[in-house]
Amino acid sequence: MTERLDGRRIAVLVAHGFEQVEMTEPVKALKRAGAKVDIVSPEAAQVTGHKHLDKGDSFPVDVPLEQAASEGYDGLLIPGGVHSPDRLRTDKKALSFVRSFFEAGKPVAAICHGPQLLISAGVVENCEMTGYKAIQIDLRNAGATVYDREVVVDQGVVTSRSPDDLPAFNARMVEEFAEGEHSGRMAAG
């Protein structure tokens, strides 16, 4: 990766039950590129991942969701796993936080079940995307054009299907976050 993210701040939005590798590997890629990364969560002190079906490690929450504002960030990462996106998609503050990135044209990366949060935020219509096989029909029903590829990029929105896609996802995420805002993208609504 030749792209640099020096001086850029990235939010990682998770709740308990995110797929751990879908958070840790992208965060490593972001930090290697020079970004400062904050874990943002509705959990106050720490958030726990999953390693597929098994309980994973706990990570400190840098910024509670209640205090988070997209204006302080240059991009948003949404890891997958079944439980985290499912919890976040019913959280009004999480949905508002996600929408604000789209309204500002800031890059967003979501993997596996992470795009479910984008569906609930109402920001996938007319967007080219992918996601875990089980949610591809949900993306289509919400108005996205869906491809079964390791990574799909559309106007700063980066999506992938599973942990197997992490190398391609991480490379394109860093590239899009380095490009910055995408003024051609339609705002949520």
QUIQUI-V430258 format. One record per pair of residues at least 24 apart in sequence whose C-alpha atoms are under 6 Angstrom apart, sorted by the first residue. I is the first residue (numbers start at 1). J is the second residue. D is the distance in Angstrom with one decimal. If there is no record, write none. Layout:
i=I j=J d=D
i=I j=J d=D
This chain:
i=3 j=175 d=6.0
i=4 j=33 d=4.9
i=5 j=33 d=5.3
i=5 j=34 d=4.8
i=5 j=35 d=4.9
i=5 j=178 d=5.7
i=6 j=34 d=4.4
i=6 j=35 d=5.4
i=8 j=35 d=5.1
i=8 j=74 d=5.9
i=9 j=35 d=5.7
i=9 j=36 d=4.8
i=9 j=37 d=5.8
i=9 j=73 d=5.0
i=9 j=74 d=5.5
i=10 j=37 d=4.8
i=10 j=73 d=5.5
i=10 j=74 d=5.7
i=10 j=75 d=4.9
i=10 j=76 d=5.7
i=11 j=37 d=6.0
i=11 j=38 d=5.1
i=11 j=76 d=4.9
i=12 j=39 d=4.8
i=12 j=40 d=5.7
i=12 j=76 d=6.0
i=12 j=77 d=4.7
i=12 j=78 d=6.0
i=13 j=40 d=4.9
i=13 j=41 d=5.8
i=13 j=78 d=5.4
i=14 j=41 d=5.3
i=14 j=84 d=5.9
i=15 j=41 d=5.6
i=15 j=84 d=4.6
i=16 j=47 d=5.3
i=16 j=48 d=5.0
i=16 j=84 d=5.5
i=17 j=49 d=4.8
i=17 j=50 d=5.3
i=17 j=83 d=4.9
i=17 j=84 d=5.0
i=18 j=49 d=4.8
i=18 j=50 d=5.8
i=18 j=80 d=5.6
i=18 j=81 d=4.6
i=18 j=84 d=4.8
i=19 j=49 d=5.8
i=19 j=50 d=5.0
i=19 j=80 d=5.6
i=19 j=81 d=4.3
i=20 j=49 d=4.8
i=20 j=50 d=5.4
i=20 j=51 d=5.8
i=22 j=79 d=5.2
i=23 j=79 d=5.5
i=26 j=170 d=5.6
i=38 j=62 d=5.4
i=40 j=64 d=5.6
i=40 j=65 d=5.5
i=41 j=65 d=4.9
i=75 j=106 d=5.7
i=75 j=107 d=5.0
i=75 j=108 d=5.7
i=76 j=108 d=4.7
i=77 j=108 d=5.9
i=77 j=109 d=4.8
i=77 j=110 d=5.9
i=78 j=110 d=4.6
i=78 j=114 d=5.4
i=79 j=110 d=5.9
i=79 j=111 d=5.5
i=79 j=114 d=5.4
i=80 j=111 d=5.4
i=80 j=112 d=4.8
i=80 j=113 d=4.5
i=80 j=114 d=4.3
i=81 j=113 d=5.8
i=85 j=114 d=5.5
i=85 j=117 d=5.6
i=89 j=117 d=4.9
i=89 j=120 d=5.7
i=95 j=121 d=5.0
i=102 j=187 d=5.5
i=103 j=187 d=4.4
i=103 j=188 d=5.8
i=105 j=181 d=5.0
i=105 j=182 d=4.9
i=105 j=183 d=5.6
i=106 j=181 d=4.5
i=107 j=156 d=4.5
i=107 j=157 d=5.7
i=107 j=177 d=5.8
i=108 j=157 d=5.0
i=109 j=157 d=5.8
i=109 j=158 d=4.5
i=109 j=159 d=5.8
i=110 j=159 d=5.0
i=111 j=159 d=5.4
i=111 j=160 d=4.7
i=111 j=161 d=5.8
i=112 j=161 d=4.5
i=112 j=162 d=4.8
i=123 j=188 d=5.0
i=128 j=154 d=5.7
i=129 j=159 d=5.8
i=130 j=159 d=5.5
i=130 j=160 d=5.6
i=131 j=160 d=5.4
i=131 j=161 d=4.2
i=132 j=161 d=4.3
i=155 j=182 d=6.0
i=155 j=185 d=5.8
